[in-house]
Structure formats: C-alpha cells, structure tokens
Amino acid sequence: MSRVIENVIEWIDGDKYATCTFSSGKFANNVLKLAEKYPDDVKILAKNRDKSVLAKVPLNAVHVSIYKRKNNNIEAINNKE
C-alpha cells in the first residue's frame, strides 16, 4: 500500500490560529523550522512516526499564492527575434 501524503490547513473564522497537518516533507520541515524560530507563536502538537506533523500556527502565517516561473532561456530567444 502506498503512503498517503495529505496536507491540511483549517481554521474557524475569528480565530487567531490555524491547525495544520503536513505529511509532505517540504511543509513539515518548514513548520518545524518556524516552531524553532518562533516558539511562542508556532506550537508543534504532534510529530508522527511517518514524519508528518500536527501544528498550530498564527493565522497571519497562512498564505495562498500562485507563482508562475518564467523560463529565462525562452524569453532571451524571443527577445532576440
């Protein structure tokens, strides 16, 4: 059976904190580093054997963004034409 990689961020309107569950290593490691840097704000509630993490983070730390990467080589070629 393959491992399910589930990442969840949830909060109730009006709360100051969000509850996060991260199975993805990138996000789990990020929240662990934030907990070290901001121990009064980020609380690790559980570290699981599968390396997933359950944490509380300030709601102002939650961002949703879209990043579009540009291929510089293609832009350079197009600009030469």
ABEGO torsion letter per residue (X at the ends): XBBBBBBBBBBBBGBABBBBBBABAAAAAAAAAAAAABAAABBBABBBAAGBBBBBBBAAABBBBBBBBBBAAAAAAAAAX
